[in-house]
């Protein structure tokens, strides 16, 4: 079915850009840096909250340049065509867990240091990345970094906020003791993206694969927005802007369950969103 085609992600030219060989974005929601450079990332719309996100795998060393090119340049959101720039990136995984690499750093860990990000794509310019500030926000289990990305000449530049939540294990959920930090982190993400601005641009959210923890996080944000725990987005989009599922409606037994509806809506936009049973339970428990 063309609706669920992943041919862009599986094309031989793009296969090496996938961190995991079984996680592929749908063509219709795939994010392309500069309109042409493939990223394993998907445009995502909340069902209940109406906010746009980008769900992404953790960038690989060879895709960090394309990823930050996407962050640096103005974008237009799907359907609404709202013109904006990304200013908030959420990372829900540590760089390594249980001895395995889950995410590669793409900016220096030391304030004031800069790094050059080369690109393997012909014609793509190298980028300069500089860490401007690092804060530890204990109540939200967050490391907040202010980062500048620019062309090497400095003619084009952009500053974004990177928020790392470090209390969510892979293939699991935050412990009961950490649930309050997760709620504080959700509220912090909202404040960072909106406070002092007239708009509410899409937030980039990712873990390692960009489906399990990322899906649960976006689902929570949407449902908490509908419960008025999070503020409404300033440019909401209706779920009707997306095409209906070709496999039909949910079964009657769950058609009125807001959590099931949210997860189903997210999975229509990126395969595998909210990957594990315990992540589903977390959403119910947080509500």
Long-range contacts (C-beta under 8 A, 24 or more apart in sequence): 1-246, 2-27, 3-28, 3-243, 3-245, 3-246, 6-271, 8-38, 9-38, 9-40, 11-38, 13-38, 14-38, 16-62, 17-60, 17-62, 17-63, 17-66, 18-57, 19-57, 19-58, 19-60, 19-208, 19-209, 20-57, 20-208, 20-209, 23-57, 23-209, 23-210, 23-211, 23-271, 23-272, 24-271, 25-270, 25-271, 26-269, 26-270, 26-271, 28-243, 29-78, 29-269, 29-270, 31-56, 31-70, 33-66, 33-67, 33-69, 33-70, 33-73, 34-66, 34-69, 34-70, 34-73, 37-66, 37-69, 37-70, 37-121, 37-124, 38-66, 39-63, 39-66, 39-67, 39-70, 40-210, 41-67, 41-70, 41-204, 41-206, 41-210, 42-210, 42-269, 42-270, 43-77, 43-78, 43-202, 43-269, 44-218, 44-266, 44-269, 44-270, 44-273, 45-78, 45-237, 45-239, 45-241, 45-242, 45-265, 45-269, 46-218, 46-221, 46-222, 46-225, 46-233, 46-262, 47-222, 47-239, 47-261, 47-262, 47-265, 47-266, 48-222, 48-223, 48-225, 48-226, 48-258, 48-262, 49-221, 49-222, 49-223, 49-225, 49-226, 49-230, 49-232, 49-233, 49-236, 50-225, 50-232, 50-233, 50-236, 50-237, 50-238, 50-239, 51-200, 51-202, 51-203, 51-221, 51-222, 51-225, 51-233, 51-236, 51-237, 52-77, 52-78, 52-80, 52-82, 52-201, 52-202, 52-237, 53-202, 53-203, 53-204, 53-205, 53-218, 53-221, 54-86, 54-202, 54-203, 54-204, 54-205, 55-205, 55-206, 55-210, 55-211, 55-214, 55-215, 55-218, 55-269, 55-270, 55-273, 56-204, 56-205, 56-206, 56-210, 56-214, 57-206, 57-208, 57-209, 57-210, 58-91, 58-93, 58-102, 58-103, 58-104, 58-206, 58-207, 58-208, 58-210, 59-103, 59-104, 59-106, 60-104, 61-104, 62-120, 64-104, 64-106, 64-117, 65-117, 65-118, 65-119, 65-120, 65-121, 65-124, 65-126, 65-127, 66-119, 66-121, 66-124, 67-106, 68-106, 68-117, 68-127, 68-129, 68-149, 69-119, 69-124, 69-127, 71-149, 71-158, 71-160, 71-204, 72-127, 72-149, 72-150, 72-156, 72-157, 72-158, 73-158, 75-202, 77-202, 77-237, 79-237, 79-241, 79-242, 80-235, 80-237, 80-241, 82-199, 82-201, 82-235, 84-199, 84-201, 84-202, 85-158, 85-201, 86-160, 86-201, 86-202, 86-203, 86-204, 87-159, 87-160, 87-161, 87-193, 87-197, 87-201, 88-160, 88-161, 88-163, 88-189, 88-192, 88-193, 88-201, 88-203, 88-204, 89-160, 89-161, 89-162, 89-163, 89-203, 89-204, 89-205, 89-206, 90-163, 90-165, 90-189, 90-203, 90-204, 90-205, 90-206, 90-217, 91-162, 91-163, 91-164, 91-165, 91-206, 91-207, 92-165, 92-168, 92-205, 92-206, 92-207, 92-213, 92-214, 92-217, 93-168, 93-170, 93-206, 93-207, 93-208, 93-213, 94-164, 94-166, 97-169, 97-170, 98-170, 102-170, 102-207, 102-208, 103-206, 103-207, 103-208, 107-131, 107-145, 107-147, 107-149, 107-162, 109-134, 116-152, 125-151, 125-152, 126-152, 127-151, 127-152, 128-152, 128-154, 132-159, 137-188, 139-180, 139-181, 139-184, 140-165, 140-181, 140-184, 140-185, 140-187, 140-188, 141-165, 141-166, 141-167, 141-178, 141-181, 141-182, 141-184, 141-185, 142-166, 142-185, 142-188, 144-188, 144-192, 161-192, 161-193, 163-188, 163-189, 163-192, 168-207, 168-213, 170-207, 170-208, 170-212, 170-213, 171-212, 171-276, 172-276, 172-278, 173-216, 173-278, 173-279, 173-281, 173-282, 174-282, 179-285, 179-286, 182-220, 182-286, 183-224, 183-229, 183-286, 186-217, 186-220, 186-221, 186-224, 186-230, 187-229, 187-230, 189-221, 190-221, 190-230, 190-231, 194-231, 194-234, 198-234, 199-234, 199-235, 200-233, 200-234, 200-235, 209-272, 209-275, 210-270, 211-270, 211-271, 211-272, 211-273, 211-274, 211-275, 212-272, 212-274, 212-275, 212-276, 212-279, 213-279, 214-273, 215-263, 215-266, 215-267, 215-270, 215-272, 215-273, 215-274, 215-275, 215-279, 216-274, 216-279, 216-280, 216-282, 216-283, 218-266, 218-273, 219-259, 219-262, 219-263, 219-266, 219-273, 219-274, 219-283, 220-282, 220-283, 220-286, 222-262, 223-258, 223-259, 223-262, 223-283, 223-287, 224-286, 224-287, 226-258, 227-287, 239-265, 242-268, 242-269, 259-283, 259-284, 259-287
